[in-house]
Amino acid sequence: MKKRDDIHKVLIIGSGPIIIGQACEFDYSGTQACKALKNLGYEIVLVNSNPATIMTDPTTADVTYIEPLNLERITQIIEKERPDALLPNLGGQSGLNLCSELAEAGVLEKYNVEVIGVQVDAIERGEDRIEFKKTMDSLGIEMAKSAVAYTVDEALAIAEELGYPVVIRPAYTMGGAGGGLVYNVDELKTVVSRGLQASLVGQVLVEESILGWEELELEVVRDSENNMITVCFIENIDPLGVHTGDSFCSAPMLTISEEVQKRLQEQAYKIVETIEVIGGTNVQFAHDPVSDRIVVIEINPRTSRSSALASKATGFPIALVSAMLATGLTLKDIPCGKYGTLDKYVPDGDYIVIKFARWAFEKFKDVEDKLGTQMRAVGEVMSIGKTYKEAFQKAIRSLETGRYGLGFANDFHDKTKEELLQMLAYPTSERQFIMYEALRKGATVEELWSLTKIKHYFIEQMKELVDEEEALLKEKGHLPSSEMLTKAKKDGFSDKYLSKILEVPEDEIRNERIKIGVEEAWDKIHVSGTPDSAYYYSTYNSENNNEVTENKKIMILGGGPNRIGQGIEFDYCCVHAALALKELGFETIIVNCNPETVSTDYDTSDKLYFEPLTLEDVLSIYKK
């Protein structure tokens, strides 16, 4: 693969401190970018202010500056280093915003720095609400009815015309920062004031509410010759109204017709071509299943939390590929295992990935557990299974909240059906657990749909789990039949949860299922762009596809989902442990369930298991 002769030194801007909505996924994408560009022979200059990241390790870039991410300091670094190019779209919103400031201040022109990956005017078309709307109008792509406001009074007038509730979306922010759903004048005044302050350009979009529609995402990769591929189709199981960072979601889309997916892809390709991003772009849509209306919500002309999820869900390293494409390589230039080259790539896994958010409301006094358009999650887990039920229940035990199944959480089991239904009036971090107990108390699928607008398919799947659990509860005090135990394991019930509901010791459950031949098998996800690299996930619904060596091995247990007080620093430690042990000649095995991390990169360890950190799952890997 040939590098550009006119570029020798590339400046990469990191993401700065971890904040809600911007965390270790940008350490992951920034590290991937450095890796890709170094492999192509470029000199890398990296600037970041967060010391707990792998990207700020001395070996990641050729030159690393741990400095504030502001116009003055970046200008000084450019003046000293004289980079040929700036790659701004792999360090989150910080990189994009700084790129815009540098261009506006004339710094890039003065020092002859070329912006690669995304053009400055493309950032404006993607992030500025007015420019984005103009672009969509020119393409004939529908958006929710909206208008831009620069003052509270302007926002009040727009909301009056649209009718409440309305959504407030500030320009140039991330994680929905400063925005929200407002139901009346008083709420609007508060949220718009906050949004105008959070916006880089003092601009908010006041948008009609399309609450309850399906929220759907596409991860699209484009090269300089306008070749495009869709890496991943993501279905948010929570309907519109919950920020995508908080939303429970699946890949691939499980209830969306091929015809709708095709329309989404056609619109996404038009948008990405016009915005002219080179590399990955996340495009978010809303679809009304009643009217069949599709509207585009927004795009991220950069790698995002969804990009990291899509990368790990498919084995397609979006940030790595995006950095390569930014230098002028095309999809046809990059090898891709079974597809030949990346331009032939299609998502074709025979498994289901579930993403579930990790919250920490207990850490914040007087903060209401309520989910909306402003992101509240502090981390997330990804689980992989052959069926929706298996992946869903695996995600619950991955969260490390002391829950190993959906039932008997908090005091929900002690409440009446009517009390539980009242608790579903608005989305919270406990919604899935409340729904589970409501179904147990006799709530119908239709009742839960009318309250939550979560689609019937997902509630029906949950109802089947409730019915299965109720049958298991009748066996309390002893082991269930081989048939019941086998079905429970295939549907994702963990040994620990079965132990709880059956009141039988966990080791008795484990010994019984091993005795009847019910053990975890392993399948793999192939990594695009490599001949045979892969990582592994467990399932009770498949034959084994996991070969092991006779080497001396050390297993490293990862940090699990980010939470307040435990985050990216433990990913940093795990990565260094793997590198150090590899140097000593050990085969390294990492077990982790956090898709936003460098530790869950396929090449950090010799072998990666994308699994929950529980006794059952780790023992199974140990035995294998």
C-alpha positions in Angstrom: 0.0 0.0 0.0 1.5 3.3 -1.2 1.8 6.4 1.0 1.4 10.0 -0.3 4.7 11.5 -1.2 3.5 15.1 -0.3 2.7 14.2 3.3 5.4 13.2 5.8 4.2 14.4 9.2 0.5 14.2 10.4 -0.9 15.9 13.5 -3.7 14.1 15.4 -5.8 15.8 18.0 -7.0 13.6 20.9 -10.3 13.9 22.8 -9.1 15.5 26.0 -10.6 14.5 29.4 -13.3 11.9 29.7 -16.7 13.4 29.9 -20.2 12.0 29.6 -20.7 11.3 25.9 -16.9 11.2 25.1 -14.8 8.5 26.7 -12.4 5.7 25.9 -13.9 5.1 22.4 -11.9 8.1 21.2 -8.7 6.7 22.8 -9.5 3.6 20.8 -10.0 5.5 17.5 -7.0 7.8 18.1 -4.8 4.8 18.9 -6.0 3.0 15.8 -5.3 6.1 13.6 -1.7 6.3 15.0 -1.2 2.6 14.3 -2.5 2.8 10.7 -0.5 5.9 9.8 2.7 4.6 11.4 2.4 1.4 9.4 2.2 3.5 6.3 5.4 5.3 7.1 4.1 8.7 8.3 5.5 10.6 11.3 2.8 11.1 13.9 2.5 14.1 16.2 -0.2 13.6 18.8 -1.7 16.2 21.2 -3.9 15.2 24.1 -4.5 16.3 27.7 -5.6 13.0 29.2 -2.7 11.0 30.8 -4.8 7.9 31.4 -5.0 7.0 27.7 -3.1 4.5 25.6 -2.8 7.1 22.8 -0.6 9.2 25.1 1.9 6.4 25.6 5.3 7.4 24.2 5.3 4.5 21.7 1.9 5.3 20.1 3.0 8.4 18.2 6.4 9.6 17.2 6.0 12.8 19.2 3.4 13.2 22.0 2.4 16.5 23.6 0.3 16.2 26.8 -1.1 19.7 26.5 -4.4 21.6 26.8 -6.6 21.3 23.7 -7.1 25.0 22.8 -6.4 27.2 19.9 -3.4 28.9 21.4 -1.5 25.7 22.4 -2.3 23.8 19.2 -1.1 26.8 17.2 2.2 26.8 19.1 2.6 23.0 18.4 1.9 23.5 14.7 4.4 26.4 14.5 7.1 24.2 16.1 6.3 20.8 14.4 5.2 22.1 11.0 3.0 19.1 10.2 1.9 18.6 6.6 -1.6 17.4 7.5 -4.1 17.5 10.3 -6.4 14.5 11.0 -9.2 15.9 13.2 -12.1 13.4 12.9 -10.8 10.5 15.0 -10.6 12.4 18.4 -14.3 13.0 18.9 -15.9 16.4 18.9 -12.8 18.1 20.4 -10.8 17.5 17.2 -13.5 18.8 14.9 -14.2 21.9 16.9 -10.5 22.7 17.1 -10.0 22.1 13.4 -12.8 24.7 12.7 -11.2 27.2 15.1 -7.7 26.7 13.5 -9.2 27.3 10.0 -11.1 30.3 11.1 -8.0 31.8 12.8 -6.0 31.3 9.6 -3.5 29.0 11.3 -3.9 26.1 8.8 -3.4 28.4 5.8 -0.5 30.2 7.4 1.5 27.0 8.1 0.2 25.2 5.0 -1.5 22.4 6.9 -3.8 20.2 4.8 -6.9 18.8 6.6 -7.4 15.2 5.8 -10.3 12.8 6.5 -12.8 15.6 6.5 -12.8 19.0 5.0 -13.4 22.1 7.1 -16.5 23.1 5.2 -17.8 19.5 5.6 -17.6 19.9 9.3 -19.8 22.9 9.0 -22.3 21.1 6.8 -22.4 18.2 9.2 -22.4 20.1 12.6 -23.9 23.5 11.9 -27.7 23.0 12.1 -28.5 25.6 9.4 -25.9 24.3 6.9 -27.0 20.7 7.5 -30.6 21.6 6.9 -29.7 23.4 3.7 -27.7 20.4 2.5 -30.6 18.0 3.3 -33.1 20.2 1.5 -30.8 20.3 -1.6 -30.7 16.5 -1.6 -34.5 16.1 -1.1 -34.0 14.3 2.1 -36.6 15.0 4.8 -35.8 16.2 8.3 -38.1 16.7 11.2 -39.7 20.2 11.0 -37.4 22.6 12.7 -35.9 26.1 12.8 -32.7 27.6 14.2 -32.6 30.0 17.2 -29.9 32.2 18.5 -31.9 33.5 21.5 -34.4 32.2 24.0 -37.1 34.5 22.5 -36.5 33.1 19.0 -36.8 29.6 20.4 -40.1 30.4 22.1 -41.6 31.7 18.9 -40.5 28.6 17.0 -41.8 26.2 19.7 -45.2 28.1 19.7 -45.5 27.4 15.9 -44.4 23.8 16.1 -46.3 22.9 19.2 -45.0 21.2 22.4 -43.1 19.0 23.1 -40.1 20.1 21.1 -36.5 18.8 21.0 -33.6 21.3 21.5 -30.4 20.3 19.7 -27.3 22.6 20.2 -24.8 22.9 17.3 -21.2 21.5 17.7 -21.8 19.5 20.9 -21.6 15.8 21.7 -23.7 13.4 23.7 -26.7 15.8 23.4 -24.9 18.2 25.7 -27.0 21.2 26.5 -30.1 19.9 24.7 -33.2 18.0 25.7 -36.9 17.4 25.2 -39.1 20.2 26.6 -42.8 20.1 27.3 -43.6 23.7 28.2 -42.4 27.3 28.1 -40.5 27.2 31.5 -38.6 24.0 30.5 -37.8 25.6 27.1 -36.3 28.7 28.7 -34.0 26.6 30.9 -32.9 24.2 28.2 -32.4 26.7 25.4 -30.3 29.0 27.7 -28.1 26.0 28.6 -27.9 24.9 24.9 -26.9 28.3 23.6 -24.1 28.3 26.2 -22.9 24.8 25.3 -22.9 25.4 21.5 -19.6 26.5 19.9 -21.5 29.0 17.8 -24.4 30.0 20.1 -27.0 28.1 18.0 -29.7 25.7 18.8 -32.2 23.8 16.6 -35.8 23.7 17.8 -37.3 20.6 16.3 -40.7 18.9 16.2 -41.0 15.9 18.5 -41.0 12.6 16.7 -41.1 10.6 20.0 -41.8 6.9 19.6 -40.5 6.5 16.1 -37.9 3.9 15.4 -34.3 5.2 15.7 -31.9 3.6 13.2 -28.2 4.1 12.6 -25.9 3.3 9.7 -22.1 3.2 9.9 -20.9 4.2 6.4 -17.3 4.3 5.2 -16.3 6.3 2.1 -13.0 6.7 0.2 -11.6 9.5 -2.0 -13.0 7.9 -5.1 -16.5 7.9 -3.7 -16.7 4.2 -3.1 -18.9 3.5 -0.1 -19.8 0.5 2.1 -22.2 0.1 5.0 -20.2 -1.5 7.8 -23.2 -2.0 10.2 -26.9 -1.5 10.5 -27.9 -0.7 14.1 -31.5 -0.8 15.4 -32.1 1.2 18.6 -34.6 -1.0 20.6 -35.5 2.1 22.6 -37.5 4.4 20.3 -36.7 8.0 19.6 -36.6 10.1 22.7 -33.7 8.3 24.3 -30.2 9.4 23.3 -28.4 6.8 21.3 -25.7 6.6 23.9 -28.3 5.5 26.4 -30.3 3.4 24.0 -30.5 -0.4 24.2 -29.7 -1.5 20.6 -29.0 -4.5 18.4 -26.8 -5.2 15.3 -28.0 -6.2 12.8 -31.4 -4.7 12.6 -33.9 -7.4 13.7 -37.3 -5.9 12.9 -36.6 -3.6 10.0 -37.5 -4.8 6.5 -34.9 -5.1 3.8 -36.8 -2.5 1.8 -36.6 0.1 4.6 -32.9 -0.8 5.1 -32.2 -0.2 1.4 -33.9 3.2 1.5 -31.9 4.2 4.6 -28.7 3.1 2.8 -29.5 5.1 -0.3 -30.2 8.2 1.7 -27.0 7.7 3.9 -24.9 7.4 0.8 -26.3 10.6 -0.7 -25.5 12.4 2.6 -22.0 11.1 3.0 -21.1 11.8 -0.6 -22.3 15.4 -0.2 -20.7 16.0 3.2 -17.5 14.6 1.6 -16.2 12.8 4.7 -13.3 10.4 4.0 -13.5 7.4 6.3 -16.3 6.6 8.8 -19.6 8.5 9.2 -22.5 7.7 11.6 -25.9 8.6 10.1 -28.9 8.6 12.3 -32.5 8.2 11.0 -36.0 8.1 12.4 -38.6 5.9 10.8 -42.4 6.0 11.5 -43.7 2.5 11.0 -47.2 3.8 10.6 -46.7 6.4 7.9 -43.4 4.8 6.6 -41.9 8.3 6.8 -38.1 8.4 7.1 -36.3 11.5 8.4 -32.6 12.1 9.0 -31.8 13.2 12.5 -28.1 14.0 12.3 -24.7 12.8 11.2 -21.4 12.5 13.0 -18.7 13.3 10.4 -16.2 11.5 12.7 -15.7 8.3 14.6 -18.2 8.1 17.5 -19.3 5.7 20.2 -21.5 4.0 17.6 -18.4 3.6 15.4 -16.5 1.8 18.1 -19.5 -0.5 18.7 -20.0 -1.1 15.0 -16.3 -2.0 14.7 -16.4 -4.6 17.4 -19.8 -5.9 16.4 -18.6 -6.6 12.8 -14.8 -7.1 13.1 -14.4 -4.1 10.8 -11.9 -1.6 12.4 -13.5 1.6 11.2 -11.0 4.0 12.8 -8.0 2.1 11.4 -9.5 2.0 7.9 -10.6 5.7 8.1 -7.0 6.8 8.9 -5.7 4.8 5.9 -8.4 6.2 3.6 -7.6 9.8 4.8 -4.2 9.5 3.3 -5.6 8.8 -0.2 -5.8 5.0 -0.2 -9.1 3.6 -1.5 -11.2 0.7 -0.3 -9.9 -1.3 -3.4 -6.3 -0.9 -2.0 -7.0 -2.5 1.4 -7.0 -6.3 1.6 -10.0 -7.9 3.3 -9.6 -11.6 3.9 -12.5 -13.6 2.4 -13.8 -10.5 0.5 -10.5 -9.9 -1.3 -10.6 -6.1 -0.8 -12.7 -3.8 1.4 -14.8 -2.5 -1.5 -16.4 -5.9 -1.7 -17.3 -5.9 2.1 -20.9 -6.7 3.2 -22.0 -7.3 6.8 -22.8 -11.0 7.0 -22.5 -12.4 10.5 -24.7 -15.2 11.7 -24.9 -13.8 15.3 -26.6 -11.0 17.2 -24.9 -8.2 19.1 -26.6 -6.3 21.9 -25.3 -3.0 23.4 -26.6 -2.1 26.8 -25.7 1.1 28.6 -24.1 1.4 32.1 -25.4 4.2 34.2 -24.3 5.6 37.6 -27.3 7.6 38.9 -26.5 6.4 42.4 -23.4 8.5 42.3 -25.2 11.8 41.7 -27.4 13.2 44.5 -30.7 14.7 43.5 -30.3 13.7 39.8 -33.5 12.1 38.6 -33.1 8.7 36.9 -34.7 9.8 33.6 -33.5 9.2 30.1 -34.0 11.7 27.3 -32.1 13.4 24.5 -29.1 14.3 26.7 -26.8 11.3 27.2 -26.5 10.0 30.8 -24.6 6.7 30.3 -21.1 6.5 31.7 -20.2 3.3 29.8 -21.7 0.3 28.0 -21.3 -3.4 27.4 -21.5 -5.4 24.2 -22.6 -9.0 24.2 -22.7 -11.5 21.3 -24.9 -14.6 20.9 -26.6 -16.7 18.3 -30.1 -15.5 19.4 -31.6 -12.3 20.7 -32.5 -13.9 24.0 -29.0 -15.3 24.5 -27.3 -12.0 23.7 -29.8 -9.9 25.7 -29.3 -11.9 28.9 -25.6 -12.0 28.4 -25.6 -8.2 28.3 -27.4 -8.0 31.6 -24.8 -10.1 33.4 -22.0 -8.1 31.7 -23.1 -4.9 33.4 -21.5 -5.7 36.8 -24.4 -4.3 38.8 -25.0 -7.5 40.8 -27.7 -8.7 38.5 -27.4 -11.9 36.6 -30.9 -11.9 35.1 -33.9 -9.6 34.5 -36.1 -10.7 37.3 -36.3 -9.7 41.0 -34.4 -6.4 40.5 -34.8 -3.8 43.3 -38.3 -4.2 44.8 -40.1 -4.3 41.5 -41.3 -7.9 42.1 -43.2 -6.6 45.2 -45.2 -4.0 43.3 -48.6 -4.4 41.7 -49.1 -4.4 37.9 -50.6 -0.9 38.1 -47.7 0.5 40.1 -45.2 -1.0 37.6 -47.1 0.5 34.6 -47.0 3.9 36.3 -43.2 3.6 36.6 -43.0 3.2 32.8 -44.5 6.6 32.1 -41.0 7.8 31.0 -37.8 6.0 30.2 -35.3 5.2 33.0 -32.2 3.1 33.4 -34.5 0.4 35.1 -37.1 0.2 32.2 -36.3 -3.3 31.0 -36.3 -4.7 34.6 -39.7 -3.0 35.3 -41.2 -4.3 32.1 -40.1 -7.9 33.0 -41.9 -7.8 36.3 -44.9 -6.1 34.8 -45.2 -9.0 32.3 -44.9 -11.4 35.3 -47.8 -9.5 36.9 -50.0 -9.9 33.9 -49.3 -6.9 31.8 -49.9 -7.5 28.1 -47.5 -6.9 25.2 -49.9 -4.3 23.9 -50.0 -2.4 27.2 -46.2 -2.2 27.4 -46.0 -1.2 23.8 -48.5 1.7 24.3 -46.4 3.0 27.2 -42.9 2.5 25.9 -43.3 2.3 22.1 -40.7 -0.5 22.2 -41.7 -2.8 19.4 -43.9 -5.9 19.9 -41.1 -8.3 18.8 -38.8 -7.3 21.6 -41.6 -7.3 24.3 -42.7 -10.7 23.0 -39.2 -12.1 23.3 -39.1 -10.8 26.9 -42.6 -12.4 27.6 -41.2 -15.7 26.5 -38.4 -15.4 29.0 -40.8 -14.5 31.7 -43.0 -17.6 30.9 -39.9 -19.8 30.9 -38.8 -18.4 34.2 -42.2 -18.9 35.8 -42.1 -22.6 34.7 -38.6 -22.9 36.3 -39.8 -21.3 39.5 -42.2 -24.3 39.9 -39.1 -26.5 40.2 -37.8 -24.5 43.2 -35.7 -26.5 45.6 -34.3 -29.0 43.1 -32.7 -29.3 39.7 -35.0 -29.0 36.7 -35.3 -31.6 34.0 -32.5 -32.0 31.4 -34.9 -30.5 28.8 -35.7 -27.4 30.9 -32.1 -26.8 31.9 -30.9 -27.2 28.3 -33.6 -24.7 27.0 -32.8 -22.3 29.8 -29.1 -22.2 28.9 -29.9 -21.8 25.2 -32.1 -18.8 26.0 -29.3 -17.1 28.0 -30.2 -17.9 31.6 -26.9 -17.8 33.6 -26.0 -20.4 36.2 -26.0 -17.8 39.0 -29.5 -16.6 38.1 -30.8 -20.2 37.8 -29.2 -20.8 41.2 -31.1 -17.8 42.6 -34.5 -18.6 41.3 -34.3 -22.4 41.9 -32.6 -22.0 45.3 -30.0 -24.6 44.3 -26.2 -23.9 44.7 -24.5 -22.6 41.5 -22.0 -25.3 41.4 -24.8 -27.9 41.4 -26.3 -26.2 38.3 -22.9 -26.1 36.6 -22.1 -29.7 37.4 -25.5 -30.9 36.2 -25.4 -29.2 32.9 -21.8 -30.4 32.3 -23.0 -33.9 33.1 -25.8 -33.7 30.4 -23.4 -32.2 27.9 -24.6 -28.6 28.0 -21.4 -26.4 27.9 -20.5 -23.2 26.2 -19.3 -23.6 22.6 -17.2 -20.8 20.9 -17.5 -19.1 17.6 -15.4 -16.3 16.1 -15.7 -13.0 14.4 -13.3 -12.5 11.5 -11.4 -9.2 11.5 -11.7 -7.4 8.1 -8.4 -6.4 6.6 -6.6 -9.4 8.0 -6.1 -12.8 6.5 -7.2 -14.9 9.5 -7.4 -12.8 12.7 -10.5 -13.2 14.8 -11.9 -12.9 18.3 -14.3 -15.2 20.2 -17.7 -15.3 21.8 -19.6 -18.1 23.7 -22.9 -19.6 22.8 -25.0 -22.5 23.8 -26.6 -22.5 20.3 -23.7 -23.6 18.0 -20.9 -26.1 17.5 -17.5 -25.2 18.7 -15.2 -23.2 16.3 -12.3 -22.4 18.6 -8.8 -24.0 18.3 -6.4 -23.7 21.2 -2.6 -24.0 21.4 -0.3 -25.8 23.8 1.6 -22.6 24.6 2.1 -21.3 28.1 -0.8 -18.8 28.6 -1.8 -16.1 30.9 -5.4 -14.8 31.1 -6.0 -11.1 31.8 -9.4 -10.1 33.1 -10.5 -6.7 31.7 -12.1 -3.8 33.5 -15.6 -4.4 32.2 -17.9 -1.4 31.5 -16.8 2.1 32.4 -18.3 3.5 35.5 -17.7 6.4 37.8 -14.4 5.6 39.5 -13.4 2.9 37.0 -12.8 3.6 33.4 -10.1 4.0 30.8 -7.2 3.7 33.2 -7.9 0.0 33.7 -8.0 -0.5 30.0 -4.6 1.1 29.9 -3.3 -1.3 32.5 -4.7 -4.4 30.7 -3.1 -3.4 27.4 0.3 -2.9 29.1 -0.1 -6.3 30.9 -0.7 -8.0 27.5 2.2 -6.3 25.8 4.6 -7.0 28.7 3.6 -10.7 28.9 3.9 -11.1 25.1 7.5 -9.9 25.3 8.2 -12.5 28.0 6.9 -15.2 25.6 3.5 -16.0 27.0 0.4 -16.3 25.0 -1.9 -13.6 26.3 -5.7 -14.0 26.6 -7.9 -11.0 27.4 -11.5 -11.3 28.6 -13.6 -8.2 28.5 -17.1 -7.0 27.4 -16.4 -3.2 26.8 -16.5 -2.4 23.0 -15.0 1.1 23.5 -11.6 -0.1 24.6 -8.1 -0.8 23.1 -8.0 -4.0 25.2 -10.8 -5.4 23.0 -8.8 -4.7 19.9 -8.1 -7.9 18.1 -4.3 -7.5 18.1 -3.7 -6.3 21.7 -3.6 -9.8 23.0 -2.9 -13.1 21.2 -6.6 -14.1 21.9 -9.6 -12.1 22.8 -12.8 -13.4 24.3 -15.6 -10.9 24.1 -17.4 -12.1 27.3 -18.9 -11.1 30.6 -16.6 -11.2 33.6 -18.5 -13.7 35.6 -17.5 -17.0 37.3 -19.5 -19.0 34.7 -18.0 -17.4 31.6 -14.4 -17.1 32.9 -14.3 -20.7 34.2 -15.6 -21.9 30.8 -12.7 -20.0 29.0 -10.2 -21.4 31.6 -11.4 -24.9 30.9 -11.2 -24.4 27.1 
